[in-house]
Amino acid sequence: MTEYFDVVVVGAGISGIGAGVHLQRECPDRTFVILEGREDLGGTWDLFRYPGVRSDSDMHTLGYSFKPWLHEKSIADGSSILAYLRDTAAEFHVTEHIRFQHMVTSASWSSDTARWTVTVRGNEPIECNFLFMCSGYYSYTGGYTPDFPGRDRFQGPIVHPQDWPEDLDYQGKRVVIIGSGATAMTLVPAMAADAAHVTMVQRSPTYVLARPDHDVIANKLRRVLPETTAYKIVRRKNILLGSFFYSRTRKAPARVRSRLLGWTSAAVGPDVTRDHFTPTYNPWDQRLCLIPNGDLYKAIRSGAASVVTDCIETFTETGVQLQSGAYLDADIIITATGLQLVTVGDMDITVDGQPVDFSATWTYRGLGYSNVPNMVSSFGYINASWTLRSDLIGKFVCRLLNHMTATGTQQCMPRLRLSDLDMPARPYIVEFSSGYMQRMMPLLPKQGDRDPWRNIQVYAADQKALNAPVDDGVMQFTVASRENPDVRGLTPTVRS
């Protein structure tokens, strides 16, 4: 028996839960299911269990537009975010649409029937008309770890934050954390309170911005205004402030750089700032790290933690030998070295029997793929909260589906126009040099120099682009190649 839904959503994290809400509210005539490979919802916020795990952006923008964030803290811990996601899924009746332990491994499109056949590990295939990918951009099977020489020699635990063991005891231990991103800067102060000493080893510095974990304006507004009204005001405020700050890093990078380094110098001193917090690139050429209440700086000032900027020569039995000749004693080594990135949920995709090479496609508005029908991927911002864009994409998908209903069509596919054939190919993400994204670029579609073949990555511009008419002359709408009552009516069916 083959089960059919109008829409299959892959992934029950922030994007997938949001997709479920939008589908129920805006496409009530459509049936859908959310397939989640893990045993629980939450995606990132269920997967990561390392000490101190938290958001690295404010929850008034990482939260949904339709579900106010009501906690006092706007920079929230992982468990609070997971509780928020569970509350959202329950409140909007999304939980009942989720099937856990349904790992999608492949999907095959047939133009004859206007259907995807979705293969689910250990379960029967599921058919659908539309595939909405909300599985994120990194592998859940394991993180990225460089091949460190001498790794097998080290006699203590080596832990990647994505695979944090529940029984790891670091009380009174010497801990070396390798990395300089958000995860490393979260781990350092969280572990420093109990460890003998924590050392963060980085190849190169990262820009760091300290800010309070409470939004004073948000907490005051909630006392005098209805919760929904206060949330909308604060969300708008934070969107505008974030957009303004990012635009300044593009237009006046030297001025922003000077201001950021000045704040860091005031917190940890000019010498530490010069040696360990002065990057060689401009702000937001790579992701800027947010530290709530300056907790990383406090750990460094107290002597409980330190930062070393150097390259690793080899692991030894008792620590890490650096290329400068310095040596770090360690009882535990944490490799906070990033994520193992994938494209389209690490799935095999075929269209009419032909495998899809996504690196050979062009991105359509940063969510679709040239010549790939009835599929959208939710990909958020690298310079702002992920949810801002996933919300826009969820609404766009619903308008796309509603347009097909109104026009009696079953297929939608972006295709290059003749005037687009001379487009220069650019990376899917431009002006962003972080290693984890650069490793991923060869796997992702290209973007062009004109709409709708750009991945704008600017919220105000995306608001306009993703609210434009879906029948734009590039997105082509057609009927199934072969007459099929099931897809023409878009009604749920079960076929033998």
C-alpha positions in Angstrom: 0.0 0.0 0.0 1.3 3.4 -1.0 0.2 6.3 1.1 -0.4 9.8 -0.4 -0.2 13.3 0.9 -0.4 16.6 -1.0 2.8 17.8 0.8 5.6 16.0 2.5 7.7 18.2 4.8 11.1 16.7 5.6 12.4 17.7 9.1 10.6 18.7 12.3 13.0 21.4 13.5 12.3 25.2 13.5 11.6 25.3 9.7 9.5 22.1 9.6 7.3 23.1 12.5 6.8 26.5 11.0 5.9 24.9 7.7 3.3 22.8 9.4 1.7 25.9 10.9 1.7 27.8 7.6 0.2 24.9 5.7 -2.7 24.4 8.2 -3.5 28.1 8.3 -3.1 29.1 4.7 -3.7 25.8 2.8 -6.4 24.0 4.8 -7.4 22.0 1.8 -4.0 20.3 1.6 -3.0 17.2 3.4 0.5 17.0 4.7 2.9 14.9 6.8 6.2 15.9 8.5 8.8 13.2 8.3 11.4 13.4 11.1 14.4 11.0 11.2 15.0 11.4 14.9 12.9 10.3 17.9 11.8 13.9 18.8 11.1 17.2 17.3 13.3 20.3 17.6 16.2 19.6 15.1 19.2 21.5 16.3 17.8 22.2 19.7 17.1 18.5 20.4 20.4 17.3 18.9 22.9 19.5 20.7 23.3 18.7 24.4 26.7 20.3 25.3 27.1 22.5 28.3 25.7 26.0 27.9 24.0 25.4 24.5 22.0 28.5 23.6 20.9 30.7 20.8 23.4 33.0 19.1 20.7 35.4 18.1 17.8 37.0 20.0 14.7 35.0 20.4 12.4 37.8 19.3 13.7 37.1 15.7 14.6 33.5 16.1 11.1 32.9 17.4 8.2 32.6 15.0 6.2 35.6 13.7 3.0 33.9 14.9 4.2 32.7 18.3 5.4 35.3 20.8 8.6 34.6 22.8 7.6 35.4 26.4 10.6 34.5 28.5 12.6 37.1 30.3 15.8 36.1 28.5 16.1 37.0 24.8 19.4 35.0 24.5 18.0 31.7 25.5 19.3 28.3 26.6 18.7 25.2 24.4 16.2 23.6 26.7 14.0 26.8 26.7 14.1 26.9 23.0 13.1 23.3 22.7 10.2 23.9 25.1 9.1 26.8 22.9 9.1 24.6 19.8 7.2 21.8 21.6 4.6 24.4 22.8 4.3 25.8 19.2 3.8 22.3 17.7 1.2 21.4 20.3 -0.7 24.8 20.2 -1.0 24.7 16.4 -1.7 21.0 16.2 1.4 20.2 14.2 2.6 17.4 16.5 -0.1 15.1 15.2 1.2 15.5 11.7 4.8 14.4 12.6 6.1 10.9 12.1 9.2 10.3 14.1 12.0 7.8 13.2 11.1 8.4 9.5 14.5 9.0 7.9 14.0 10.1 4.3 16.8 8.7 2.1 15.6 9.6 -1.4 12.9 11.1 -3.5 12.0 10.4 -7.1 9.8 12.7 -9.3 7.5 11.5 -12.1 6.2 14.1 -14.5 3.6 11.6 -15.7 1.8 11.6 -12.4 3.1 14.8 -10.9 4.2 12.9 -7.8 7.2 12.4 -5.7 7.9 8.9 -4.3 9.6 9.4 -1.0 11.7 6.6 0.3 11.8 6.3 4.1 14.3 4.0 5.8 12.6 1.0 7.4 9.1 2.2 6.3 6.9 2.1 3.3 7.4 4.7 0.6 5.1 7.8 0.6 3.9 9.6 -2.4 3.2 13.4 -2.6 2.7 16.2 -5.0 5.0 18.7 -3.3 8.2 18.2 -1.4 9.1 20.8 1.2 12.7 20.3 2.5 13.1 21.6 6.0 16.0 19.4 7.1 18.7 22.1 7.4 22.1 22.2 5.9 24.2 19.9 8.1 24.5 16.2 8.7 22.9 14.8 11.9 25.2 11.7 11.7 28.3 13.6 13.0 30.2 16.8 13.0 33.2 18.0 11.1 36.6 17.2 12.6 39.9 17.8 10.8 42.4 15.0 10.7 44.6 16.0 13.6 48.0 14.2 13.7 48.5 12.0 16.7 44.8 11.8 17.5 45.1 8.1 18.4 47.9 8.9 20.9 45.8 11.0 23.2 44.8 9.0 26.3 41.8 11.1 27.4 38.4 11.6 25.8 38.1 13.5 22.5 34.6 14.8 22.1 32.8 16.6 19.3 30.0 18.9 20.7 27.5 17.2 18.3 28.1 13.9 20.0 28.3 15.0 23.7 28.3 12.1 26.1 25.9 12.5 29.0 28.5 11.1 31.5 31.4 13.3 30.6 33.1 14.4 33.8 35.2 17.5 33.5 35.2 18.5 37.2 38.7 19.6 38.0 40.0 18.6 34.6 42.2 20.5 32.1 40.1 21.0 29.0 41.4 22.1 25.6 38.6 23.3 23.2 39.6 23.5 19.6 37.7 26.1 17.6 36.7 29.8 17.6 33.0 29.8 16.6 29.8 30.1 18.5 30.0 26.6 20.0 33.5 27.0 21.3 32.7 30.4 22.8 29.7 28.9 24.5 31.6 26.0 25.9 34.4 28.0 27.4 32.5 29.9 30.1 30.1 27.0 30.7 32.9 24.5 31.4 35.2 27.0 33.1 33.1 27.1 36.3 33.9 23.5 37.1 37.1 22.6 35.1 40.6 23.1 36.5 41.2 25.3 33.4 39.8 25.7 29.9 41.9 26.7 27.0 40.4 27.7 23.6 42.8 27.0 20.7 42.0 28.9 17.5 43.9 29.2 14.2 42.6 32.7 13.8 40.5 35.2 15.7 36.8 35.9 15.4 34.8 39.1 16.0 33.0 38.9 19.3 30.1 41.1 20.5 28.9 41.1 24.1 25.3 42.0 24.9 22.9 41.5 27.7 20.8 38.3 27.6 17.7 40.3 28.6 16.0 42.7 26.2 15.0 45.5 28.6 12.6 47.1 26.2 10.8 43.8 25.5 10.4 43.1 29.2 9.0 46.6 29.9 6.6 46.5 27.0 5.1 43.2 28.1 4.1 44.9 31.4 2.0 47.5 29.7 0.9 46.0 26.3 -0.7 42.8 25.2 1.9 40.1 24.7 1.3 39.8 20.9 1.6 43.6 20.4 4.7 43.9 22.5 6.3 40.9 20.6 5.6 42.5 17.2 7.1 45.8 18.3 10.3 44.2 19.7 10.6 41.8 16.8 10.4 44.7 14.4 12.9 46.7 16.4 15.4 43.9 16.5 15.0 43.2 12.8 15.7 46.8 12.0 18.7 47.0 14.4 20.2 43.8 13.0 19.7 45.0 9.4 21.2 48.4 10.2 24.2 46.8 11.8 24.8 44.4 9.0 24.5 47.2 6.4 27.1 49.2 8.3 29.5 46.3 8.1 29.1 46.4 4.3 29.3 50.2 3.9 31.7 51.2 6.6 33.6 48.1 7.6 36.6 49.9 9.1 34.4 52.0 11.4 32.5 48.9 12.6 35.8 47.0 13.1 37.2 49.8 15.2 34.1 49.9 17.3 34.0 46.1 17.9 37.7 45.9 18.8 37.3 48.9 21.1 34.5 47.1 23.0 36.6 43.9 23.3 39.7 45.9 24.4 37.6 47.5 27.2 36.6 44.0 28.4 39.8 42.0 28.2 42.5 44.6 27.6 44.4 45.7 24.5 47.0 42.9 24.5 44.5 40.1 24.6 42.4 41.8 22.0 45.4 42.3 19.7 46.7 38.8 20.0 43.4 36.8 20.1 40.4 38.9 19.1 41.6 40.9 16.0 40.5 39.1 12.8 42.2 39.7 9.5 38.9 40.0 7.7 36.1 42.6 7.9 33.1 42.2 10.2 30.5 39.7 8.9 32.8 38.4 6.2 32.4 35.5 8.6 29.8 35.0 11.3 30.1 37.3 14.3 29.9 35.6 17.7 27.5 36.8 20.3 28.3 36.3 23.9 25.6 37.0 26.5 26.6 39.3 29.4 30.2 39.0 28.3 30.5 35.6 29.9 33.5 34.6 27.8 35.4 37.8 28.8 34.6 37.1 32.5 36.0 33.6 32.3 39.2 35.0 30.7 39.6 37.8 33.3 39.1 35.4 36.2 41.9 33.2 35.0 39.6 30.2 34.7 40.0 30.3 30.9 42.5 31.4 28.3 42.7 31.8 24.5 45.7 30.6 22.4 46.0 31.6 18.8 48.2 29.0 17.1 48.2 25.9 14.9 48.1 22.3 16.1 51.2 20.3 15.3 50.1 17.1 16.9 48.2 15.5 19.7 50.3 13.6 22.3 49.4 11.2 25.1 48.8 14.1 27.5 47.9 17.1 25.5 48.4 19.2 22.4 51.7 20.3 20.8 51.4 23.6 19.0 53.5 24.7 16.0 54.9 27.7 17.9 56.6 25.2 20.3 54.0 25.8 23.1 52.5 22.8 24.8 49.0 22.4 26.3 48.4 19.8 29.0 44.9 18.3 28.6 42.7 15.7 30.3 39.9 16.3 27.7 40.0 17.6 24.2 36.8 19.1 22.7 36.8 19.5 18.9 34.4 22.4 18.3 35.5 22.4 14.7 32.1 22.8 13.0 29.5 20.9 11.1 29.5 18.3 8.3 27.4 20.1 5.7 25.1 18.5 3.2 22.7 19.6 0.5 19.0 18.8 0.4 19.0 16.7 3.5 21.7 14.4 2.2 19.1 12.7 0.0 19.3 11.2 -3.4 17.0 13.1 -5.7 15.9 12.0 -9.2 13.6 13.7 -11.7 12.1 11.4 -14.3 14.8 8.8 -13.7 17.7 11.3 -13.9 19.8 12.0 -10.8 19.8 15.7 -9.9 23.2 17.4 -9.4 22.3 20.4 -7.4 25.6 22.1 -8.0 24.7 22.3 -11.7 21.4 24.0 -11.0 20.6 27.7 -10.5 18.9 28.8 -7.3 15.4 30.3 -7.7 15.0 33.0 -5.0 17.3 31.1 -2.7 14.6 28.4 -2.2 14.0 26.5 -5.5 16.2 24.9 -8.1 16.1 25.3 -11.9 14.4 22.4 -13.7 13.5 20.7 -10.4 9.7 20.6 -10.1 7.5 20.9 -7.0 10.3 21.2 -4.5 11.4 24.0 -2.2 14.1 24.1 0.4 14.0 26.2 3.5 17.4 27.9 3.9 17.6 30.8 6.4 20.1 33.7 6.9 23.8 33.5 7.6 23.7 37.1 8.9 20.4 37.1 10.9 18.0 34.7 12.6 17.2 31.6 10.6 13.5 31.8 11.3 13.1 35.2 9.7 13.6 33.6 6.3 12.0 30.2 7.0 8.8 32.1 7.8 8.9 34.0 4.5 9.5 30.7 2.6 6.7 28.9 4.4 4.3 31.6 3.3 5.7 31.6 -0.2 5.1 27.8 -0.5 1.5 28.2 0.6 0.9 30.9 -2.1 2.5 28.6 -4.7 0.2 25.7 -3.7 -2.8 27.9 -3.7 -2.0 29.2 -7.1 -1.8 25.7 -8.5 -5.2 25.0 -7.0 -6.7 28.1 -8.5 -5.2 27.3 -12.0 -5.9 23.6 -12.0 -2.2 22.8 -12.4 -0.1 20.2 -10.6 3.5 21.1 -11.5 5.5 24.2 -10.9 9.1 24.5 -12.0 11.6 27.4 -12.4 13.2 27.5 -15.8 15.8 29.8 -17.2 14.7 32.3 -19.8 16.7 32.9 -23.0 17.8 36.2 -21.5 19.2 34.4 -18.5 21.5 32.1 -20.4 24.4 34.6 -20.2 24.3 35.0 -16.5 27.6 34.8 -14.7 27.7 32.1 -12.1 28.2 33.2 -8.5 28.3 31.1 -5.3 25.0 30.4 -3.5 26.3 32.6 -0.6 28.5 35.6 -1.5 30.7 37.7 0.7 30.9 35.1 3.4 34.3 33.3 3.9 33.6 31.0 6.9 35.2 27.6 6.4 32.0 25.6 7.0 30.2 27.5 4.3 33.2 27.4 1.9 33.3 23.6 2.2 29.6 23.5 1.3 29.7 25.9 -1.7 30.7 23.2 -4.3 27.5 21.2 -3.4 25.0 24.1 -3.7 23.3 25.6 -6.7 24.7 28.7 -8.4 23.2 32.1 -8.2 23.0 34.7 -11.0 23.2 38.4 -11.1 19.5 39.1 -11.6 16.1 38.2 -10.1 14.8 35.6 -9.5 18.1 33.8 -9.7 19.6 35.5 -6.7 19.9 34.4 -3.1 19.5 37.9 -1.6 20.2 37.1 2.1 18.7 40.5 3.1 15.4 40.4 5.0 13.8 43.6 3.6 14.6 42.6 0.0 13.3 39.0 0.7 10.1 40.4 2.1 9.5 42.1 -1.3 10.8 39.2 -3.5 9.0 36.4 -1.6 5.7 38.3 -1.6 5.8 39.0 -5.3 3.3 37.1 -7.6 4.4 33.5 -7.9 3.4 33.5 -11.6 6.4 35.5 -12.6 7.2 34.1 -16.0 10.0 32.0 -14.6 8.0 29.6 -12.5 6.2 27.5 -15.0 2.9 25.9 -14.1 1.7 22.8 -16.0 -0.6 19.8 -15.6 0.6 16.2 -15.2 1.9 14.6 -18.3 -0.6 11.7 -17.9 -4.2 12.0 -16.9 -4.4 11.1 -13.2 -7.6 11.9 -11.2 -5.7 11.6 -7.9 -3.3 14.5 -8.6 -5.8 16.6 -10.6 -8.0 16.7 -7.6 -5.2 16.8 -5.1 -7.1 14.6 -2.7 -5.5 12.1 -0.3 -5.5 8.6 -1.6 -4.1 5.2 -0.6 -3.2 3.1 -3.6 -2.3 -0.6 -3.7 
